[in-house]
Amino acid sequence: MNAGQDDVNMRQFRDFLASYNKLSESCFSDCVHDFSSRKISSLEIGCALNCTEKYLKMTQRIMLRFQEHQQQVTESIASQK
């Protein structure tokens, strides 16, 4: 593997970690409010699962729209040639 590919892989890994940390922080702050017990309540588990699912669906939808936009831009550039 060359240095350029290593840089790309490292950047992708950092982006993944940043996204994971953002998701964890957001869902934790939205779902966990009671620190009187060491156990995770069923409400907290359900909330965290819903939060994660919503975040992943949102991310997937954004990526799909981005790909559609990129395809339109590429087609527009190709038609101008």
Phi and psi in degrees as GROMACS dihedral restraints (atoms count N, CA, C in turn):
[ dihedral_restraints ]
;  ai    aj    ak    al  type     phi  dphi    fc
    3     4     5     6     1   -90.2    20    10
    4     5     6     7     1   171.8    20    10
    6     7     8     9     1   -63.8    20    10
    7     8     9    10     1   -36.5    20    10
    9    10    11    12     1   -62.8    20    10
   10    11    12    13     1   -42.6    20    10
   12    13    14    15     1   -67.3    20    10
   13    14    15    16     1   -37.4    20    10
   15    16    17    18     1   -60.6    20    10
   16    17    18    19     1   -41.9    20    10
   18    19    20    21     1   -63.6    20    10
   19    20    21    22     1   -42.5    20    10
   21    22    23    24     1   -63.2    20    10
   22    23    24    25     1   -45.5    20    10
   24    25    26    27     1   -62.0    20    10
   25    26    27    28     1   -41.8    20    10
   27    28    29    30     1   -65.5    20    10
   28    29    30    31     1   -40.9    20    10
   30    31    32    33     1   -64.2    20    10
   31    32    33    34     1   -42.8    20    10
   33    34    35    36     1   -63.3    20    10
   34    35    36    37     1   -40.5    20    10
   36    37    38    39     1   -65.7    20    10
   37    38    39    40     1   -41.2    20    10
   39    40    41    42     1   -64.1    20    10
   40    41    42    43     1   -41.0    20    10
   42    43    44    45     1   -62.5    20    10
   43    44    45    46     1   -41.5    20    10
   45    46    47    48     1   -61.7    20    10
   46    47    48    49     1   -46.5    20    10
   48    49    50    51     1   -63.0    20    10
   49    50    51    52     1   -40.2    20    10
   51    52    53    54     1   -63.4    20    10
   52    53    54    55     1   -43.0    20    10
   54    55    56    57     1   -65.0    20    10
   55    56    57    58     1   -43.0    20    10
   57    58    59    60     1   -62.1    20    10
   58    59    60    61     1   -44.5    20    10
   60    61    62    63     1   -64.4    20    10
   61    62    63    64     1   -40.0    20    10
   63    64    65    66     1   -63.6    20    10
   64    65    66    67     1   -45.0    20    10
   66    67    68    69     1   -61.5    20    10
   67    68    69    70     1   -47.0    20    10
   69    70    71    72     1   -60.6    20    10
   70    71    72    73     1   -46.9    20    10
   72    73    74    75     1   -64.9    20    10
   73    74    75    76     1   -44.0    20    10
   75    76    77    78     1   -64.2    20    10
   76    77    78    79     1   -49.5    20    10
   78    79    80    81     1   -68.3    20    10
   79    80    81    82     1   -37.0    20    10
   81    82    83    84     1   -63.1    20    10
   82    83    84    85     1   -47.2    20    10
   84    85    86    87     1   -68.3    20    10
   85    86    87    88     1   -29.0    20    10
   87    88    89    90     1   -78.3    20    10
   88    89    90    91     1   -30.2    20    10
   90    91    92    93     1  -109.3    20    10
   91    92    93    94     1   -24.3    20    10
   93    94    95    96     1  -107.5    20    10
   94    95    96    97     1   115.2    20    10
   96    97    98    99     1  -127.6    20    10
   97    98    99   100     1   -17.8    20    10
   99   100   101   102     1  -111.4    20    10
  100   101   102   103     1   112.2    20    10
  102   103   104   105     1  -105.7    20    10
  103   104   105   106     1    21.0    20    10
  105   106   107   108     1   -83.2    20    10
  106   107   108   109     1    -9.9    20    10
  108   109   110   111     1  -132.3    20    10
  109   110   111   112     1   148.4    20    10
  111   112   113   114     1   -77.1    20    10
  112   113   114   115     1   -20.0    20    10
  114   115   116   117     1   -84.3    20    10
  115   116   117   118     1   146.9    20    10
  117   118   119   120     1   -85.3    20    10
  118   119   120   121     1   128.1    20    10
  120   121   122   123     1   -76.0    20    10
  121   122   123   124     1   160.3    20    10
  123   124   125   126     1   -64.6    20    10
  124   125   126   127     1   -32.1    20    10
  126   127   128   129     1   -65.6    20    10
  127   128   129   130     1   -40.9    20    10
  129   130   131   132     1   -66.0    20    10
  130   131   132   133     1   -40.8    20    10
  132   133   134   135     1   -63.2    20    10
  133   134   135   136     1   -47.3    20    10
  135   136   137   138     1   -61.0    20    10
  136   137   138   139     1   -43.3    20    10
  138   139   140   141     1   -62.0    20    10
  139   140   141   142     1   -45.7    20    10
  141   142   143   144     1   -63.5    20    10
  142   143   144   145     1   -40.5    20    10
  144   145   146   147     1   -64.3    20    10
  145   146   147   148     1   -44.5    20    10
  147   148   149   150     1   -63.4    20    10
  148   149   150   151     1   -42.2    20    10
  150   151   152   153     1   -61.8    20    10
  151   152   153   154     1   -46.3    20    10
  153   154   155   156     1   -63.7    20    10
  154   155   156   157     1   -44.9    20    10
  156   157   158   159     1   -61.4    20    10
  157   158   159   160     1   -44.3    20    10
  159   160   161   162     1   -63.3    20    10
  160   161   162   163     1   -42.8    20    10
  162   163   164   165     1   -62.8    20    10
  163   164   165   166     1   -44.9    20    10
  165   166   167   168     1   -66.4    20    10
  166   167   168   169     1   -40.1    20    10
  168   169   170   171     1   -65.2    20    10
  169   170   171   172     1   -40.3    20    10
  171   172   173   174     1   -63.0    20    10
  172   173   174   175     1   -45.3    20    10
  174   175   176   177     1   -61.3    20    10
  175   176   177   178     1   -43.7    20    10
  177   178   179   180     1   -62.0    20    10
  178   179   180   181     1   -42.5    20    10
  180   181   182   183     1   -66.1    20    10
  181   182   183   184     1   -41.0    20    10
  183   184   185   186     1   -62.4    20    10
  184   185   186   187     1   -43.7    20    10
  186   187   188   189     1   -63.7    20    10
  187   188   189   190     1   -39.4    20    10
  189   190   191   192     1   -62.7    20    10
  190   191   192   193     1   -46.0    20    10
  192   193   194   195     1   -64.1    20    10
  193   194   195   196     1   -38.6    20    10
  195   196   197   198     1   -62.7    20    10
  196   197   198   199     1   -44.0    20    10
  198   199   200   201     1   -62.8    20    10
  199   200   201   202     1   -41.4    20    10
  201   202   203   204     1   -61.6    20    10
  202   203   204   205     1   -43.3    20    10
  204   205   206   207     1   -63.7    20    10
  205   206   207   208     1   -44.6    20    10
  207   208   209   210     1   -61.8    20    10
  208   209   210   211     1   -39.1    20    10
  210   211   212   213     1   -64.0    20    10
  211   212   213   214     1   -41.4    20    10
  213   214   215   216     1   -63.6    20    10
  214   215   216   217     1   -42.1    20    10
  216   217   218   219     1   -63.1    20    10
  217   218   219   220     1   -44.7    20    10
  219   220   221   222     1   -62.3    20    10
  220   221   222   223     1   -43.6    20    10
  222   223   224   225     1   -65.1    20    10
  223   224   225   226     1   -38.1    20    10
  225   226   227   228     1   -64.3    20    10
  226   227   228   229     1   -43.5    20    10
  228   229   230   231     1   -65.2    20    10
  229   230   231   232     1   -41.8    20    10
  231   232   233   234     1   -65.4    20    10
  232   233   234   235     1   -36.1    20    10
  234   235   236   237     1   -73.5    20    10
  235   236   237   238     1   -20.8    20    10
  237   238   239   240     1   -81.4    20    10
  238   239   240   241     1   -14.4    20    10
